[in-house]
Structure formats: structure tokens, C-alpha cells
Amino acid sequence: MPNSNRLAVLGGNPTFWEKIPICRPTLPAFEELSERFSEVLDTGQITNGKYVKEFERKCEEFMGAGNAVAAANCTSGLMLTFKALGLAGEVIVPSFTFSATVHSLLWNGLKPIFVDCDPETFNLNANQIEKKITAKTCAILGVYIFGNPPEILKLEELATEYNLKLVFDAAHAFGAKYHGRFAGNFGDAEVFSLSPSKLLVAGEGGIITTNDDELARRLRIGRDYGNPGDYNCELVGLNARLTEFNAILGIRSLKDLEINVSKRNRLAEIYRFFLGTLPGIAFQKIEEGLRSTYKDLSILIDPEKFGLGRDLAAFCLEKENISTKKYYFPPVHLQDACRSVCGENEGELPVTEHLSRNILSLPLYSHMSDEEAVKICEAIQKIHENREKIIKYLSLNSYAEVKV
């Protein structure tokens, strides 16, 4: 590893010679999977075979959920869930989330009604939901932002009081806990992602959990075009089948899930320890009794206190070979695709827009070393210490890549 007292943006050596990615899948050796892969190729049963069923059963056992239905990905899982629920009208949803959360509603002809997020937990602010409920409201769609459980009890109470369906985009949340209970046991359905950036990795894929047996039946039909087996389609479905190869990888990944959640929580503590007292740096609040998966570790940067804005800090870290992401910028309600359908909403979600402009996700993955995390923290500390030099240097050298 390079050792330089001068930041790379000021002409020194970078903190890392090789790029540190924002995320990296934690994968087993091929030899651990090869026998099962060969079996699948020999049988020709490539989708929705015995390993998909085994994977679903093991997910049910792990979470204690009544039903786990495998899908091609989380997005198709969300789309199918709302289709299978047969909803029409408006759905309460946060804008501070990945675009697929809202796209699943738009694909079903549902209208997203955006509610601001909590400034500390970054999750949907349950206290602001009631004023957005109308006669057209049919559901609430909560999200585990970065793996942090939302206010599930309050959301359940609201859903019960107003006779609404409650669905969770739990893409980040496999392994998260809400007061001792695993994610996967709440609402009418929860939908998880198994993509390479998640803790439970199947390559691609999704898991829908529900304690409603009839909903699970409709989801299983829906992932196969809505065909119950006689080609007389019961509902308008999708091709959202999971392959046996993905299921095999998911089964193996599930074995290490608890270890990997623990590793990420330890790495998050390292980030909090080294950066927690740095001026202008704030972390997502994890309420007592909850466990986040830390799918992402994100910091909120106050430009005045830190001395540099989020974008300039990200630029400096890039020069140190440290990858970052601006999750979620822009928020969904300000994205072109949503504006074209929902209209202009700028200024209506002040907390969401503030977070979006100032948040920065740092590298975090399950097999990341403690040393790497410490080095990243040291780079951020050094950027803060040299904030005035950085602004002066970039101004004098006319850097077109970044707004100083």
C-alpha cells in the first residue's frame, strides 16, 4: 500500500494502488458448486427445479417466514406482488430509495404518493403518512434503506387502521432484524434482492416472503406468466423464474449470511469510531433493538462543518482510488422518468432532497478487511484537514472535473 503524507488530489500518492470498489460480492470457490452445477446441466432442469424449491425452503427456515417465493430479481418480485394483490389507486412510498421501488408501482398503473423520510434513520417517516392518505390510497410501500428496518410497528398500525395493504421493499434487508424478528415476517409481503451487491448473493434473483398462502400461490403462478399449469393464465404475469444455478449459489451464500452480517456491522463500527467525531460527518441512526445489514455504509456530509461538499469529497476519494456512490441522487421524484408521469414535485420533500444532495456511500463488503476500512477513514480525515489547500489547489489548476 502507498504511504504518502500528501493527498493524491494535491499531487501525492493515492491511499491504495488498486481501486477499492464500493461493493464486491463474497463468493464461494467454484469447486463447492461444480457438482451441483453439473447435475443441473445433465438433467436439463434449469429453472424452477429442485434447487429452487430447496432454496425457498431454506429461506423460510432461516427467517421463520410462512412462504418464500423465488423470483428472477427483486424488481420483478415487487411488480408481481402488487399485481397479485390486485391493487388500484395510490400507494404511499418514499422517494429516497432506489428507482425500482417506485417503478414497480408505475408498471402496475399505481400512483406513487411520496412521503418524506426521517432525517436520522433515512427511512419513510411514519408520522407524515396519515396526512397523505385519501380514499384512493390502497397500500403503503416501506423500504429498509441500506438494510435499516423502518418503523414497522407504526406502519402496521396505519395499515390496519385504514385497511391498507403493507408491502416492504426489503432488497437490502436479508438478515436484518426488527426487535428480535427477522425481516421477512412483516406486512402482507416483503421482497428481497439477491444481486451481487447484496449480502445474500445468488448472482441475480429475488425472494418474496408472505404469510398469506393464497398470495404465495398467486405469486408462484405469476412468475410463470400467470399460468397455473394448463396455459389458461389466471393473471397477467411475467417470466420471473429463478434458475437452478442462481438457487445453488443462493443456498451456499445462505450458510455464511449470519457471519457476513456480523462482519459488516463490525466494519460499520470502525467507520463510526474513526469518523464519528469528525466535524460535518453524520451517520444513519439505527434504533435500539434493530439490526441493519449495512448493505451500504453512508455518511451525511455537512459542507460548512466539514469544509467541503459531498461532490468534492467524492472527487478527492476517487483520486485516492476509493470508490463511492451518491445513494440516492437524484431522489426518485426528481428523476426524469418519474417526473414525466407524476409531474413536478421539487421542494415538496425537503428532508429527502437534503439527504440526496449530501449523502455519500463508502466501500463496504463482507470480506473487506479492517485495515482497508481504517485506511479509508484516514483518507477522509486527511481530506478534512487539508480542505483549504484542496480548494485553493483545484481553483488555481482550473479543474473542470469538479465544481470547487
N, C-alpha and C positions, 0 to 999 in steps of 0.2 A: 504494500500500500504506500502511496506517496506520502511524504511528510514535508509539508511546506507551511510556513507561518503566514504566507500571503495567499489570499483567496485567488482562485482561478480567474475570476472576473477582473481582478486587479493585476493580472499577469503572472500569478503563481501557478504551482502545480495543482491539479484537481485533487480532491479528497480521495477519490477512487480512480484507478487507471481504467477500469471497465465500468460500464454503465450499471448502476443499481436500478433494477426495474421497480415500478410501482407495485407490481404483484408478480408472483411466479407460482404456478401450480406445484403442489407437493405430490409427487407421483411415485408409484412403486416400480421396481425393476420389471422389465418385460418378462423375465423368467417366471415371475409369480403369477402371470396371467396367461402365459402362452398355451398351457394345456387346455384351458377352457376356451380360449380363442380358437384353437384347432378343432375342438369338439363342435363349436358352432359352425365353422366352415364345413366340417364333414357332414353335419346333419342338414345344413341348408336352412335351418330355422333361425333367421337373422333378426327378426323383430318380434316383440311380444311373446317370447318363448319362456322357457322355464327359469331363466336367469332374471328376466324382468319380474316374474312372479316372486322369485326369491328375494330380489331387491326390495320390492314393495313390502313383503312380509317383514324383512329385517328393519325397514324404516318404521313400520308400525310398532315393532317390538322396542326399538330404540326410544321413540318418542312417547309411546303409550297411546298412540292415536288409534281411532276405530278403523279408519281406512286410509291407505296410502295408494294413490293412483299415479303411476309414472306417465310422464309426457315427454315430448321431444325437447321442450325447453320451458322455462318459466313463463315466457310471454304467451305461448300457445296455451299453457295451463291457465293463465288468467283469462284469456279470451274464452276458453271452453267453460270455465267456472261461471262467468256471467251469462253465457249462452245457456248452460244447463240450468241455471237458476230462473231463467225465463223473465228477466227483468226488463222494465221500460221506465224511462224518465231520467231523473237526476241522481248523481252519485257524489257524495261528499268525499273529497280526496285532497291530499297535499300537493302543492306544486314543487316543493323541494324534494324531488325524487328523480329517479331515472325515467326517461321518457316512456318506456314500455308500460309503466304503471298506468298512465293516462291513455296511451294508445289502445290498451285492451278494452277500455270503455268506448272509445270512439269507433273501434271496429264493430262493436255491438250496437251502435246507434244510441248509446247512452251519453248524456250530457254531464261533463265534469263540472262540479261546483267547488271551486278552490277555497280552501281554508288555510289560514296562515299557520306557521309552525311555531313551536315553543323555542325561544331564543337560547335555552340552555341544553335541552335534550335533542333539539333539531327535529323532533317528531311532530306529527299532527297535533295541534293544540286543541285538546278535547273541550276546553272551556269556551272555544269560539264556534263550536259546531252548531249548537242549538239555534242560534240566530240565522243560520243558513238553511235550516230545514223548512221545506214547504210541502204542500200537498203532492208535489211531483217527486219528492225525494223517495228513492226506493232502497238505497243502500249507503253504507259507509265503507270506504276502502282505506284501511290503515296500512302503514308501512313501517317496517323495522329499519330505520335509517342507519346504515353502516353496521347493522346487526344489533342495534339497541332496541329493546322492546318498547313499544308505545304504551300509552295509558289504557291498557286492555280493559280493566275493570270499568272505567268510565265509559269507554266505547261500548262495552256490552250493555251497560245500564241505559245508555241513549238508544241503542238499537232495540232493546226490549220496550222501552217507554214509547217509542214512535213506530214500533212494528216494522223495523228496517232489517234488511239482511246486512250481515257484517262479514266482510272478507278482508284478509290480510295479504298484502304483498310481502311475503317473507323470504324474498330472494336472497337476502344476506343472512338469514337467521337460523339456518340448520345448526342446532347446538345451543341456541340462545335459551335462556330460562326467565320465566316471569314468576317470581316468588315460589321457586322450587319446582315449577312445572315447565316441561319443555315446550318451546314453540311447536305448533302442530296440533295443539289441543284446544284452540280458541276459535270463537266465531263460527260462522257456517262453513268456512273453508279457509285454508292457508296454502299459499303457493310458494314453493322453494325453487331456487336455481341450483343447478349442478355444473355450471360452466367453469372454465379454467381459473377464473379469478375468485372462486368461492372456496369455502373450507371443505365441503363435501364435493369432490370432483368426479364427474363421470365423462368428462370431455365436453359433452353438451347434454342437456336433459333438464327435466323438472320433476318435482314431486308435489302432488296436491293432496292435502290431508283434510279429512272431514269425518265427523261422527254421524253424518246423515247417510245411511246405507243407500237410500234411493238416489241421492245426489251422486254418490260414488258410482252407482250403476250407470247413470246418465253420462258421467264423465268418461267411463270406460268405453261406452258406445261412441261418445263424441270424438274421442281421439282417433277413431277409425271411421271417419266421415259421417258418424251418426248411424252407422249400420249395426243393428242388433244381431246380425248373423244371417239374415235372409235377403239382404240387399234392399229391403223396404225401409229406407232410412227413417229413423224416429225423430231426429232433429238434424239441423244443419250443422254438421261437424267439420272437422279438419283432418288432415293426415298429420297427427301429432304423436305417432307411435315412437317409443324408445327402442333403440337397437339393443340386441343382446350384448354387443361389445361394450356399449355405454353402461349397461347394467352390471357387467362383470367388474368394470373399473369402479363403479359406484359401490359395489359390495366390498371391494378391497379398501376403498377410501374410508368407508364407514368404520372399519376396525380402528383407525387412528383418529377418529373425529374428536374424542374427548382429549387426547393428548394435544392435538393441534389447537383446540380452543384454549387450552391452558397455556400453550406456548405463546399464542397471540396476546392473551391477557398479560402475560409476563412482559412481553415486548412493549405493550402499551404502557405498562408501569414504568419501564425505562424511559420512554418518551416523556411521560408525565413528570418523572423525577428530575430529569435534566432540563426540561423546558418549562416546567410549571411555574417557576419564579421569574421567568424572563419577561420583561415588560412587553405588553401588547400581544401576548400569546394566551389563548384560552382553549380549553378542551371541551368536547361534548360531555355533558353530565349523564352519568349512569346512576339512576336512582337506586337507593338501598334496596336490597332484595332481588335485584335484577342482574342477569349476566348477559353481557354483549359478546357476540362472536368476534368483534373487531374485524369484520370483513375489510373495513377501511379504518385507518387511523388519520383523523383530520384535525387540523388546528385552525382556529379562527384568529386572523391577524388584524389587530387594530393599527392602521397605518401611522397614526400620530404617536402612539406609545412605542411601537416597535421601531419607528423611524423610516420604514419602507413599506410600500403597499404590497398586497398579495402577489400581483403580477411581477413586480421587480424582485421580490424574494424568490419566486419560482424561477425566474431567469437566472439569478445567481446560483441557485441549487443545480440547475441544468448544467451550468459551467463546471460544477463540482462533480459532474456525472451522477447526479442524484435525480431520478425521475420523480415527477409529481403530477397530480391531476387536480383539476378545479371542479370537484364534485359538490354541488351541481350548478354549473354555469353554462348557459343561462338557465334559469328555472323553467319548468315546462310551460307555464302560462305566457312566457315571453319568447318561446320558440316559434319559428315561422309556421310550422305545421299546425300548432295549436291555435295560434292567432287567426289563421285562415278559417278555422271552424268556430272558435269560441269568441272571437273578437278581441278588442284591445282591453287589457286588464292591468297595464303598468301602473304602479303606485298603490294598488289595492291590497298588496301583501307585503307590507314594509319589512317585517322580520325575514321573510323568505328572500326578499331582494337584497337585504343587508348581508345575510349569510352567504348568498350566492356570490356577491362581489368580493367577499373577504376570506372565504374558506379555501384551505389547501390540504389535499390528501398527500400523506407521506408514504414512503415504501413500507410495506408490511406484508409478510407472507409466512407461512407456518414453519418453514425451515430456515428462516432468516436468523443470522447469528446475533447474539447480544452485542458483539463488538461492532457489527455493522450499524446497529441502531444507535449505539453511543457515538460513533463517528458522524452519523447524520446529525445528531443533536449538537455535536461540537461545531459542525459546519454552520448550523443555524445560529448558534451563539456568536460565532465569528462574524457572520453577516450582520447581526445586530450591532456588534462592537464597531464594525467598520462602515456603518451606514452612511456617514457623512462623506467618507472617502469614496464610497461606491457612487453616490450621486454626483459628486464632483468629477470623478474619472469618466463616467459614462457621458456626462454633459460635454466635457472637453473633447471626447473622442467621437462625438456625434453617432452614438449607437442608434441605428434605425430599427433594430430588432425589438426595442423595448421603450415604452414611454417612461421617461425619467420624471 
